[in-house]
Amino acid sequence: MATLKRDMRSYYQRDLDRLIDNLKETPEEKLWRVPDGVSNSCGVLVQHLVGNLNHFIGEGLGETGYVRQRDQEFTATKTSKEELIQRVEELKQTLDQVFDAIENDDFDETYPKDLPFEATTGGFLVHLYGHLNYHLGQVNYLRRILSSE
């Protein structure tokens, strides 16, 4: 289980770095643009990921006191690219602290907060990692579309 903890921390950090790289490459004036046939902008997807991971890992496992405002993740569109990058950097620090505090046995325990399904902590971290990658792929694709316009 120590390997799983190390690997999960590494994968989350690596892919949050990839999220930051995509943000840096997205032109500021296109950060909130939603092309035809697309549901969310790069900015909205980043806000959603930051809110989701702060809620389920930061607060859910680390008891950080984070209060999620999910509706604002999808409606607030005035945040600068610099501020979004800062939020992802802060999230990376939060996840590091949470992974520091997780004991190896915790991965096999039931996730400690209410979910619409039952999951172990380890299983739910894998689920959240899949969610991160799903939206990271969307950000990457959208960034490339917007950059070619």
C-alpha positions as CSV (number, residue, x, y, z in Angstrom):
1,M,0.0,0.0,0.0
2,A,2.9,2.4,0.5
3,T,3.6,2.1,-3.2
4,L,0.0,3.1,-4.0
5,K,0.2,6.1,-1.8
6,R,3.5,7.2,-3.4
7,D,2.1,6.5,-6.9
8,M,-1.2,8.3,-6.3
9,R,0.6,11.4,-5.0
10,S,3.0,11.4,-8.0
11,Y,0.2,11.0,-10.5
12,Y,-1.9,13.7,-9.1
13,Q,1.0,16.1,-8.9
14,R,2.1,15.3,-12.5
15,D,-1.3,15.8,-14.0
16,L,-2.0,19.0,-12.0
17,D,1.3,20.2,-13.5
18,R,0.0,19.3,-16.9
19,L,-3.2,21.3,-16.1
20,I,-1.0,24.3,-15.3
21,D,1.0,23.8,-18.5
22,N,-2.3,23.8,-20.5
23,L,-3.4,27.0,-18.7
24,K,-0.2,28.7,-19.5
25,E,-0.5,27.9,-23.1
26,T,-4.2,29.0,-23.3
27,P,-4.4,32.6,-24.5
28,E,-5.9,34.8,-21.8
29,E,-8.5,36.2,-24.1
30,K,-9.7,32.6,-24.9
31,L,-9.7,31.2,-21.4
32,W,-13.5,31.6,-21.0
33,R,-14.4,31.0,-24.7
34,V,-16.8,28.1,-25.4
35,P,-16.7,27.1,-29.1
36,D,-19.8,25.7,-30.8
37,G,-20.5,22.1,-29.7
38,V,-18.5,22.4,-26.5
39,S,-20.1,22.7,-23.0
40,N,-17.4,24.4,-20.9
41,S,-14.5,26.7,-21.3
42,C,-10.9,25.9,-20.1
43,G,-11.4,28.3,-17.2
44,V,-14.6,26.5,-16.1
45,L,-13.0,23.1,-16.3
46,V,-10.1,24.2,-14.2
47,Q,-12.4,25.8,-11.6
48,H,-14.4,22.6,-11.5
49,L,-11.3,20.4,-11.0
50,V,-10.0,22.7,-8.2
51,G,-13.4,22.6,-6.4
52,N,-13.9,18.9,-6.9
53,L,-10.4,17.9,-5.5
54,N,-10.4,20.4,-2.7
55,H,-13.9,19.1,-1.7
56,F,-13.3,15.4,-1.9
57,I,-9.6,15.1,-1.0
58,G,-8.9,18.3,0.8
59,E,-12.0,18.5,3.0
60,G,-13.1,14.9,2.6
61,L,-9.8,13.3,3.7
62,G,-7.8,16.2,5.1
63,E,-10.6,18.1,6.9
64,T,-9.2,21.4,5.5
65,G,-12.4,23.3,6.1
66,Y,-12.9,23.9,2.4
67,V,-16.5,24.8,1.5
68,R,-17.4,23.9,-2.1
69,Q,-19.5,26.3,-4.1
70,R,-20.1,24.0,-7.1
71,D,-22.5,26.3,-8.9
72,Q,-19.8,29.1,-9.0
73,E,-17.3,26.6,-10.6
74,F,-19.5,26.8,-13.7
75,T,-20.7,30.4,-13.6
76,A,-17.7,32.5,-12.4
77,T,-15.9,33.7,-15.5
78,K,-13.9,36.7,-14.4
79,T,-10.9,34.9,-12.8
80,S,-7.5,35.6,-14.5
81,K,-5.3,32.9,-15.8
82,E,-2.7,33.8,-13.1
83,E,-5.3,33.3,-10.4
84,L,-6.4,30.0,-11.8
85,I,-2.8,28.8,-11.9
86,Q,-2.3,30.0,-8.3
87,R,-5.4,28.0,-7.2
88,V,-4.0,24.8,-8.9
89,E,-0.6,25.4,-7.2
90,E,-2.4,25.7,-3.8
91,L,-4.4,22.6,-4.6
92,K,-1.1,20.7,-5.2
93,Q,0.1,21.8,-1.8
94,T,-3.2,20.7,-0.2
95,L,-3.0,17.3,-1.8
96,D,0.6,16.8,-0.7
97,Q,-0.4,17.6,2.9
98,V,-3.3,15.2,2.7
99,F,-1.2,12.4,1.2
100,D,1.4,13.0,4.0
101,A,-1.4,12.4,6.6
102,I,-3.0,9.3,5.0
103,E,-1.9,6.1,6.6
104,N,-1.4,3.1,4.4
105,D,-4.3,1.3,6.0
106,D,-6.6,4.2,5.2
107,F,-6.7,3.2,1.6
108,D,-8.7,0.1,2.5
109,E,-11.2,1.9,4.7
110,T,-14.5,3.2,3.5
111,Y,-14.3,6.8,2.3
112,P,-15.2,8.8,5.3
113,K,-17.8,11.3,3.8
114,D,-21.2,10.7,2.2
115,L,-21.2,9.6,-1.4
116,P,-24.0,8.3,-3.6
117,F,-22.1,5.0,-3.7
118,E,-19.8,3.1,-1.3
119,A,-16.1,3.2,-2.0
120,T,-12.9,2.6,-0.2
121,T,-10.6,5.6,0.2
122,G,-8.1,4.1,-2.3
123,G,-10.9,3.3,-4.8
124,F,-12.3,6.8,-4.5
125,L,-8.9,8.3,-5.1
126,V,-8.6,6.3,-8.3
127,H,-12.1,7.4,-9.2
128,L,-11.2,11.1,-8.6
129,Y,-8.0,10.6,-10.6
130,G,-10.0,9.4,-13.5
131,H,-12.2,12.5,-13.2
132,L,-9.1,14.7,-13.2
133,N,-7.8,13.0,-16.4
134,Y,-11.1,13.2,-18.2
135,H,-11.3,16.9,-17.7
136,L,-7.5,17.4,-18.3
137,G,-8.0,15.8,-21.7
138,Q,-10.9,18.2,-22.4
139,V,-8.8,21.2,-21.4
140,N,-5.9,20.0,-23.6
141,Y,-8.2,19.4,-26.6
142,L,-10.0,22.8,-26.1
143,R,-6.7,24.6,-25.7
144,R,-5.4,23.3,-29.0
145,I,-8.7,24.2,-30.8
146,L,-8.6,27.7,-29.4
147,S,-4.9,28.2,-30.1
148,S,-5.4,27.4,-33.7
149,E,-8.1,30.0,-34.3
